[in-house]
Amino acid sequence: MYTSYVYLGLVAITYAYAYQEYRYTGLLDRFTQASNAVDGLKSDLEVFGGQCVISANNKRTATWWVNLTSILSIHHITIYYRTGNVAWGPSNGYAPRFLVFSLYISNTTDTTDGALCFKDTNFTLSTIPAVFNITCTVHGQYVIYYNERLAGVAYPVGYSSYAFNDFCEDEVYGCSEPGSYGANCSIPCPDPHCLYCDSENGSCQGCVPGYQGHHCELECPFGFLEMAV
């Protein structure tokens, strides 16, 4: 586990922790570590630039996550893939590694506890972009990248034989303080007992302890003070 930075609040920067399941071990840590994907650097998209996370070869699964350190309202995510600093497209040897990946937002490191923001079912070597953007207006503490190449599964021609999480930046945009939304995260959530709201439209996504209901307008029965989400 490494300590680094991740973008939030559109302009703010917050402390975060990054982790990968299988790190490539044939190079110095600084060339491959998980935190390279949240260090704010994306000008050198090959391994010896020290700006990319590099995963191990010959693995069936690849998981990378960043811990935002608290539950935050997320708006969108931008990923800069490892390109090797050569033209992106079907002839780029790294493009096959990203096909059929998934992105999750969760309150734990377990993807089953969270929301699936994106699962690639349509990209090809010709259409997958070198910079990927996805809007995902949910709240959570962990952004999880996952890919797999399972034994016994027939993948389309052009897919990599093994799973990787080689990318150079994962930028998470949203509101760094709960209870606000809007372009500058300056608008209070409209429901007074709302703890988290959609960073785009303000709809409530979770209540403060002791309240429940679509607009957090209902007090929980006596003795029930869990946050309603």
C-alpha positions as CSV (number, residue, x, y, z in Angstrom):
1,M,0.0,0.0,0.0
2,Y,1.3,3.4,-0.9
3,T,0.3,7.0,-0.1
4,S,-0.3,9.5,-2.8
5,Y,-2.8,12.0,-4.2
6,V,-6.0,11.8,-6.2
7,Y,-8.1,14.7,-7.7
8,L,-11.4,15.5,-6.1
9,G,-13.6,18.6,-5.8
10,L,-12.7,19.3,-9.5
11,V,-9.8,21.5,-8.3
12,A,-9.0,20.1,-4.8
13,I,-6.5,17.4,-4.0
14,T,-7.0,14.9,-1.2
15,Y,-4.7,12.3,0.4
16,A,-5.4,8.8,-0.8
17,Y,-4.0,5.2,-0.7
18,A,-3.5,3.0,-3.8
19,Y,-3.0,-0.7,-4.0
20,Q,-2.6,-3.4,-6.8
21,E,-3.2,-7.1,-6.6
22,Y,0.0,-8.2,-8.5
23,R,2.8,-5.8,-8.9
24,Y,5.5,-6.3,-11.5
25,T,8.7,-7.1,-9.6
26,G,11.4,-7.0,-12.2
27,L,12.0,-3.3,-11.8
28,L,12.6,-0.8,-9.0
29,D,9.4,0.0,-7.1
30,R,9.3,3.6,-8.3
31,F,8.7,2.4,-11.9
32,T,5.7,0.1,-11.0
33,Q,4.0,1.0,-7.8
34,A,0.3,1.4,-7.4
35,S,0.6,5.1,-6.3
36,N,2.0,6.1,-9.7
37,A,-1.6,6.1,-11.0
38,V,-2.6,8.8,-8.6
39,D,0.5,11.0,-8.5
40,G,-0.9,13.7,-10.9
41,L,1.7,12.8,-13.5
42,K,0.7,11.6,-17.0
43,S,3.3,13.1,-19.4
44,D,5.4,10.0,-19.9
45,L,3.2,6.9,-20.6
46,E,5.9,4.2,-20.6
47,V,7.3,2.2,-17.8
48,F,10.6,3.9,-17.3
49,G,8.9,7.3,-16.9
50,G,7.9,6.2,-13.4
51,Q,4.4,7.6,-13.9
52,C,2.4,4.4,-14.5
53,V,1.3,1.5,-12.4
54,I,2.6,-1.8,-13.8
55,S,1.1,-5.2,-13.0
56,A,2.7,-8.6,-13.1
57,N,2.7,-10.8,-16.2
58,N,0.8,-14.1,-16.6
59,K,-2.0,-13.3,-14.1
60,R,-5.6,-14.3,-14.7
61,T,-7.0,-11.3,-12.7
62,A,-5.8,-7.8,-12.2
63,T,-7.2,-5.5,-9.4
64,W,-6.1,-1.9,-8.6
65,W,-7.9,0.4,-6.2
66,V,-7.6,3.8,-4.6
67,N,-8.9,4.6,-1.2
68,L,-10.2,8.1,-1.0
69,T,-10.0,7.8,2.8
70,S,-13.7,8.7,3.4
71,I,-17.0,8.3,1.6
72,L,-17.3,11.0,-1.0
73,S,-19.7,12.1,-3.8
74,I,-18.1,11.2,-7.1
75,H,-19.0,12.7,-10.5
76,H,-16.7,11.2,-13.1
77,I,-13.5,9.3,-13.5
78,T,-10.7,9.7,-16.2
79,I,-8.1,7.0,-16.9
80,Y,-5.0,7.5,-18.9
81,Y,-3.8,4.2,-20.3
82,R,-0.2,3.1,-20.6
83,T,0.7,3.6,-24.3
84,G,4.4,3.1,-24.3
85,N,4.6,6.6,-25.8
86,V,3.7,5.2,-29.2
87,A,0.6,5.8,-31.4
88,W,-2.5,4.4,-29.9
89,G,-4.6,2.0,-31.9
90,P,-4.9,-1.7,-33.0
91,S,-1.1,-1.9,-33.5
92,N,-0.3,-0.7,-30.0
93,G,0.7,-3.7,-28.0
94,Y,-0.9,-2.4,-24.8
95,A,-4.4,-1.8,-26.1
96,P,-5.4,-5.5,-25.8
97,R,-4.8,-5.4,-22.1
98,F,-7.6,-3.0,-21.4
99,L,-10.5,-4.7,-23.2
100,V,-13.4,-5.8,-21.1
101,F,-12.3,-4.0,-17.9
102,S,-14.7,-3.0,-15.1
103,L,-14.8,0.0,-12.8
104,Y,-16.5,-0.1,-9.4
105,I,-17.3,2.4,-6.6
106,S,-17.5,0.8,-3.2
107,N,-17.3,1.6,0.5
108,T,-14.9,-1.4,0.9
109,T,-12.3,-3.1,-1.3
110,D,-14.9,-5.8,-2.2
111,T,-16.5,-5.0,-5.6
112,T,-19.7,-6.9,-4.5
113,D,-20.3,-4.2,-1.8
114,G,-20.4,-1.4,-4.4
115,A,-21.8,-0.1,-7.6
116,L,-20.6,-1.1,-11.1
117,C,-19.9,2.1,-12.8
118,F,-18.7,0.6,-16.1
119,K,-18.0,-2.7,-17.7
120,D,-16.6,-2.8,-21.2
121,T,-18.7,-5.0,-23.5
122,N,-18.2,-3.0,-26.8
123,F,-14.7,-1.7,-27.1
124,T,-12.4,-3.1,-29.8
125,L,-8.8,-2.5,-30.6
126,S,-10.0,0.2,-33.0
127,T,-12.4,1.9,-30.7
128,I,-10.9,1.8,-27.1
129,P,-9.6,5.3,-26.3
130,A,-6.2,6.1,-24.9
131,V,-8.0,8.4,-22.4
132,F,-11.2,7.0,-21.0
133,N,-13.9,9.1,-19.3
134,I,-17.0,7.8,-17.5
135,T,-19.6,9.7,-15.5
136,C,-20.5,7.9,-12.4
137,T,-22.6,9.9,-9.9
138,V,-22.5,7.8,-6.8
139,H,-20.8,8.0,-3.5
140,G,-18.1,5.7,-2.1
141,Q,-14.6,5.4,-0.7
142,Y,-12.9,3.1,-3.1
143,V,-12.5,3.3,-6.9
144,I,-11.7,-0.2,-8.1
145,Y,-10.3,-1.2,-11.5
146,Y,-10.7,-4.9,-12.4
147,N,-10.0,-7.1,-15.3
148,E,-9.7,-10.8,-15.9
149,R,-8.7,-13.4,-18.4
150,L,-10.0,-16.6,-16.9
151,A,-8.8,-20.1,-17.8
152,G,-11.2,-22.0,-20.0
153,V,-13.0,-18.8,-21.2
154,A,-12.8,-18.1,-25.0
155,Y,-12.0,-14.4,-25.5
156,P,-12.3,-12.7,-28.8
157,V,-9.3,-12.4,-31.1
158,G,-7.2,-9.5,-30.2
159,Y,-7.6,-9.7,-26.4
160,S,-4.5,-10.1,-24.3
161,S,-3.9,-13.6,-23.0
162,Y,-3.6,-12.4,-19.4
163,A,-5.1,-9.6,-17.2
164,F,-3.3,-6.3,-16.5
165,N,-3.9,-3.0,-14.8
166,D,-1.3,-1.0,-16.5
167,F,-2.4,2.7,-16.6
168,C,-0.7,6.0,-15.8
169,E,-3.3,8.1,-14.1
170,D,-6.7,7.5,-12.5
171,E,-8.4,10.9,-11.8
172,V,-11.5,10.9,-9.6
173,Y,-13.6,14.1,-9.8
174,G,-16.4,15.0,-7.4
175,C,-17.0,16.8,-4.1
176,S,-14.4,16.4,-1.4
177,E,-16.9,17.4,1.3
178,P,-20.2,15.5,1.9
179,G,-23.4,17.4,1.8
180,S,-22.8,19.5,-1.4
181,Y,-23.1,19.3,-5.1
182,G,-22.8,21.3,-8.3
183,A,-20.0,22.3,-10.7
184,N,-18.0,23.8,-7.8
185,C,-19.5,21.7,-5.1
186,S,-20.8,24.9,-3.5
187,I,-24.5,24.1,-3.4
188,P,-25.8,22.4,-0.2
189,C,-27.8,19.2,-0.7
190,P,-31.4,20.3,-0.8
191,D,-32.7,17.8,1.8
192,P,-31.6,19.0,5.2
193,H,-31.0,15.5,6.6
194,C,-29.2,14.3,3.5
195,L,-25.5,13.2,4.1
196,Y,-24.6,12.5,0.5
197,C,-26.3,13.7,-2.7
198,D,-25.7,13.2,-6.4
199,S,-22.8,15.5,-7.3
200,E,-24.7,16.6,-10.5
201,N,-28.4,17.0,-9.6
202,G,-28.4,17.0,-5.8
203,S,-30.7,14.0,-5.4
204,C,-30.1,12.4,-2.0
205,Q,-28.0,9.2,-1.9
206,G,-27.7,8.7,1.8
207,C,-29.2,10.1,5.1
208,V,-27.5,11.2,8.3
209,P,-27.9,8.7,11.1
210,G,-31.4,8.7,12.5
211,Y,-33.2,9.5,9.3
212,Q,-34.6,7.5,6.3
213,G,-36.8,7.9,3.3
214,H,-36.3,9.2,-0.2
215,H,-35.7,12.7,1.0
216,C,-34.4,11.7,4.5
217,E,-37.6,13.2,5.8
218,L,-38.5,10.3,8.2
219,E,-37.0,9.8,11.6
220,C,-35.9,6.2,12.3
221,P,-37.9,4.4,15.0
222,F,-36.4,4.7,18.4
223,G,-33.3,2.7,18.8
224,F,-32.6,2.6,15.1
225,L,-29.9,5.1,14.2
226,E,-28.1,3.5,11.3
227,M,-27.5,5.6,8.2
228,A,-30.1,4.9,5.6
229,V,-28.6,4.5,2.1
